[in-house]
Amino acid sequence: MRILHVVHQFPPEHIGGTEFHTQWLAKAQKGQGHDVAVFHRRSGDGEGMKAHEMDSVLIYSAWSGPMTPNNRFRATFGEQALSTQFSQALIEFKPDLVHFQHIMGLPHSLGAQVQRLGIPYLVTIYDYFYFCANAQLLTNYDDSLCNGPRAFVNCARCAISRAGRPHAFVAVPPLVPVLGWRNHRLKRFLQGAKQFIVPTQFVRDVYARRGLPDEKMHVIPYGIELPDPEDVAQLGEKRPFSPPLQVAYIGGISPQKGIDVLVTAVAKLPPSQINCTIYGDLTGFPDYVNKMLEDLPANITFAGRLPRPVLWQTLHQTDIVVVPALWHETSSIIIDEAHVMNVPVIASKLGGMSEKIRHGENGFHLTPGDVDELTSHLQTLINSPALLAEFSLNTPVVPTQQQILDLISAVYQKI
C-alpha cells in the first residue's frame, strides 16, 4: 500500500507527541513493506518544497513563509502555495490512502484535494483543534478550562487575548463570524474522512457529542518505539527506594503543563527527602521559566531537553513521574513510556490522562493545580516505600508496536 501521512510539523524542527507518533508510524509501516511518505509544513522564507529521506521514508517539507501564530491561523482558511505543493506531492507519490495526522497551519481544503483525486482519507484526532482555535480548550483570557464555543464570543475573546490585546472588546463582534466560518470549514474537512483514530475514550466521547459518528471512531493509543530488552537488561535491577525520592517531569515547558505546581509542591518538602528534575525545552516561554527559577531550591533542577537515547536510562533511575497538566490532555506518551519502565505516575485527573492510571493502585490522580494535594501525594510515597513498590508492580502493560500497527491496519482495511 502507498500511504501518505500529512502532519502540521515534523522532527527535527518540531518535537512533540503528534510529531513523534507520526514519525514512529511512518517508519514502522515502511518496515512492514509499505511505500510511505510524509507531507508537512516547516517554517521558511518565501515558498517551496523539498523532498528528502528520513529512516527510508520519503519526506515532503513544504514552506510558505515563517510559521508564526498568525500565519498558522490564516493558513486554515487557504494558502495557495501550500495547496500547490501538496498537489505536487500527491501527483508524484500517488498514494492509495492519505492519513491526516494534523492540519494546523495547513489549508482545510487539502481534504477536498484528496477527494477530487478519488483517494480516501482518514484522520487521527490528537486534540480539540477542529472546534477550538487554541486546540486545548483552555482560555487565553483567564486560563480556565473551556467547554467549547458559546456562539463564538468566547472564541473571539481568546483570539484578542492571544494577540496581546485582551481589552480590545471592539474586535470581538467582527471575529465571531470569522471563527464560526473556521469551524464550519473544519467540520466539512472531518465529514470527508472515511474513518477516525482517537487516542483515548475521552476524546471519542468529546467528538461524539459534537456529531462525529461513533461507529467511525477507533480508540488506538499512540505508538511508541519500545526499548531493546537487552538494553534494558544492561541497566540492571532498579535500586531499592531510599530517600531522597527521585521525581521527574518530562515534556513541554509551558503554563498549561502546570510545571509551576510541581515546583511549588516539591519546595514545600524537606530537601533531604526529595529531588526533582524537570526535562524540557526552556526557550518557548522564557517569562514562565524565569519566574520558576527565582529562589529555586537546590533539589529542583531544570535540565533542558532530554535526549531520546537516554530516556529509558533516565526513567530507570526515577521513582515517580509527575504530569501536572492544567488542560484536558487527550493522552500522554510520557505516561506510557514511564509504564514501560514500571515507573508509576501522578497525573492530573483531566482528559485522557486519567484513563491510564488507577488511583491508589499504580499511581495517583491529581486535582489540577492543587499544590497541597500533590505535596501530600509525594509525602505519602516518601513515607511508604512499600506503596511505591506496589505501584511499580501494578503499572499497566503498554501495547507493542505490532499490536498498534495491527489495529491501525484494521482501520485501513475498513476504508
N, C-alpha and C positions, 0 to 999 in steps of 0.2 A: 504494500500500500504506500502511496505517496501522501505524506502528511505535512501540512504547513501549519506551524504554530504562529500565532500573532500575539504580541505582547507589547505593552507600552514602553518598557525599558528592559535592559539586559546587562548582565555582567560583561566586562569588569567595571563599566561605568557606573552601574547601579547594582546594589546588593540588597536583597530583601527576600521575604518569603515567596512572593509571586515569582520573582526572577529565579530564585534557587529551584523552585519546583519545575518551572518551565525548562530550565537548563537540564535538570535531572531527567525529566520525562523525555525530552528530545534525544538525549544521549542514550537512555535506556531503550527507546524504541529503535534507534539506529542499531543498537546491539542485537535487537531481535530480527534484524534483516530488512526493516522498512527503509524507504527513502524519506528522509526527514529534513525539513528546513525551518528556519525561524525568521520571521519578519518583525523588526522592532524599530522604534524611533530612538534616535540619540540626539544630543544637543550638538549644534554646529552652525557656523556662519553660512549663509546662502542656502542652496538647495542641492540635494544629491542623494546617491545611494551607492553603497559599496558592498560587494559580495565577498565573503571570505569563509574559511572553515574554522570551526572550533570543536574539538573532540569528534572529528569526522562528520560534523553536522554543518550543513550549509547555512550561513547566517547572512541575511539581508539587513544591513544597517542603513536606515534612511534618516535624513535630516532636512529640516525646513526652518532654519533659524535657531536661536538658543531656546532651550526648553524652560522658559520662565513660567511661573504660575499663570500669568495672563495668557501666554501663548498656548499653554496646555489646555486652558479652559476654552479659548476661542476655537481651537482645533476640532473640538467636538462638533461644532456647527458646520465645519467644512474647511478643508485645507487642500487646495488643488495639487500642490506639489506632492504631498504625501499620497493622495489618491492616485496620481500618475505613477509614482514609484511602486505602490502596491500592485497596480495593474501590471506593471512590468514584471514584478516578481511572480505574479500568477501566470503570466504568459510563459515565462522562462521555466518555471518549476513544474507547472501543470499538475497541481495536487488533485488527488481523489477526494480529499477531505480537508477542510480548514477548521482548526481548533483555535478559537479565540480565547486567549488566556486573560487579557485585559486590554481595553481600548482607551484608557485615559490618555489624553493628548493625541489621540488619533481620531479621524473623522468617523462619525456614526455611519456614514454611507459605505464603509468598507463591506458591511454585510450585504448591501444591495449589489455591490460589485461582484461578490462571490455568487450570489443568486443568479445574476444575469448570465453567468457562465455555466449555470446548471450544476454548480458544485455545492453539496450540502455542507452546513457548518453547525458546530456545537459551541457552547460557551461554558467555561468554568467561571463560577462566581466566587470571588475572593473577599468582597467587601460590599458596601452599600452604594457604590458609585452610580448605579443605574437609577437611583431615585434620590441621591444625596450628593450634591456637588462637592462636599467635603470628603465623601466616601466613608466617613467614620461615624455618622450620627452623633457628632459632638459639636456643639455650637461654638462659633468663634467669638460671640459677644459675651458669654459668661461661662464657657467651658462646661456647660451642663449637658447631660445625655438628652438626645432628641429622639422623638418617635417618627420623624419624617416630615414632609411638607404639610404646612397648615395654610392652604391657599397660597403657598409660596411666599408669604410675607416674611415668615421666619427665615426662609432660604435667602431672601434679599438682604435681611439684616446680617446674616452670616457673610454674604458677599462683600458688603461695605466694610464690615469689621476686618475681614481678611485683607482688604485693600488698604487698611490703615486709617479708615475714616469712619469709625464706629458711630459718630454722632451726625453723620450726613443723612438724616432721615428723608430728606427731599429726594434722595436717589432710590428709595425703596419702591415707590409705585412703578417707575419705568423698568425696574429689574424684574418685577413679578412676572410679566408675560414672557420675558427672555428665559427665565428659569423654568417656567412652565413648558415652553416650547422645547427646551433642552430635554426635559424628562419625557416629553411626548416622543421625540425622535429616538431616544434611547430605548423606550418601550417598543417602538417599531423594530429596532435592531434585535431585541430579545425575541420578539414574535417571529422573526425569520429563522431562529435556531431550531434544529430538529430535536436536540436533547440538551440537558444541562448537567453539569457536575458541581456539587457543592461540598465543602469540606466537613460540615457538621449538620446535625439535625436542626440546630438553632437557625442556621442560615436557610435551610429548607423551609422552615416554618415562617420565617420573615418574608421570604419571597412568595410563598403560597398565599399569604394574607394580601399580597399585592398583585395577585392574579396570575402568577406563573403556574402552569399545570403541574400539580403534584406528581402525576404519573411520569412526567418527563424529567424530574429532578432525581439525581442519583447521589447518595451520600458516599463519597470516597475520600478518605483522608489524604493529605499531602504525602507525596513520596519523598523519602529521604535516602541518601546513599549511606547504607549501614557500614559500620567499621568492619575491617577484616578481623575475623575471630582470632587469628594468630596475633595480630597487632594488639588486640585487647588482652589476650593471654600474657603477652610480654609486659603488660602494665603491672602484673602481679595482683595479689589479693588487696582488696580495699582496706585501708587502715581502720582498725577498730576506733570508734569515736572516742575522742578525748578533747576537752576544751583546748583551744577555742573552736567554736562551731564555725565551719567554713561555708560561708554563704556566697552565692554568685548570682548576678543578673547578667544575662547575655542577650543583646538585642539592640533595637534602635534607642537613641537618646533623644527624647522629645517630651514635652509636657504631658501629652496624653498617655505616655507609657508609665507615668507615676513613679519614676525613679526617686524623686524627692521624698515620697512616702517611705520608701525603703531606707534612704539615708537618715531620715529623722528617727525612724524606729530603731535602727542599729545604734545611733548615737545615744539613745536612752539606756542602753545596756552597758554593763562594765566592759571595758576594752579587753580585759583578760579572758572574757568568756566568748568573744565573737570576733571574727574577721569577715569583712565583706569586700568582694572585688566586683567592680562594675565594668563590663566589657561593652564597647560600642563606640561608634564614631562621635567624637566630641565637637565636630565642626558645624553641624547643622543648626543647632540652637545655642549659640555661644552665651547669650544672656542667661538662659536657663541653667546651663552648666556652670557658669561663673558664680551664680548665686549659691549653688550647692557646694562649690569649692570653698566658699567663705567659712573659715573656722572649722574645716573638715577634720574630724578626729583621725588620728594616725592609723586606726584599724579599718578605715574605709579607703579603698584605692580605686581611682578611675584609671583603668589600664588601656583605654583605647580599643580599637578593633581587635577581635580575637582571630588570629589566622586560622583558616579552616583546618590545616593539617594538625593543629594541636588541640582542636575542640575536644576530642574524646579523652585525651590525657587530662585536660583541664576538668572535665566532668568527673573523671575518675578520682580526682583529688578534692571534689566538692561534696559537702554533706547535704546541702539543700539548695535548690534553685528557687528564686522568688520572681514571680511575674505579676507586678502590682498595677497592671493597666487600669486606666480610668475610662476606657471606652469598650464597647461590645466587640472585642476582637473575635473574628469569625472562627479562628482556630489558633494554633501556636505550634510552630515547628520546634521551638526550643523545648517545649514540654515533652514532645515525642522524643527528641534527642536525649533529654535527661533520662527519660524512662528506658531508653536503650541501654544506658549505663546504670540502671537501677538506682537512680538518684531521685528522691521524692521532690515534690514541688508544692510551694504555696502560691496560689494564683487567685486573682480577683474572681468573684462569683459573677461573671458577666459573659454574655455571648457564648461562643463555643468552648471557651476555656474550661468552664465548669463540667463539661461532659467528659473531660479527660481525667478528672480527679474524683475519687471517692473520699469525701471529707471524713477525716478521722481514721481512714483505713490505709491510704497510701499518700496522704498529704493533707493540706488544709485549704479550704475555701477562705477567701478574704473579702470582707466588705470593702468595696472600692474606696480608697482614700482614708481608711481608718488606721491611723498610725498606732493607736493604743492596741488595737486588735492584732496587728502584725507584730508589735513588740511582745504581746502575750504569747503568740504562736511560737516565736523564736525562743522565748524564755522557757516554754514548755519543752521544746526539743533539747535545749541545753540541760535542763533538769532531768530529762528522761531519755538517756541513750538507748534504752530498750525499745522505746516507741519509735525512735529514728530508725533502728534496725528493722523493726516490724514494717514500717513504711517502705523501706528499701526492698523487702521481700515481696511486698504486695504491688509493686509497680506493674502496670498492665503491659502485656506483650504488644510490641509495635509491629504492624504488618510488614512483611518482607517486600522487597522490590517486586518480586514476581507476583505476589498477591495483588499489589496495587495495579500493576500492568494488566493482569488478567481482568480486573474489574473495569478498567478503562477500555480495554479491548472489547468487553461485552457491550459497553455503551456504543462504541464504534459500530459494532455489528448490528445494533438496532437501527442505525442510520443506513 
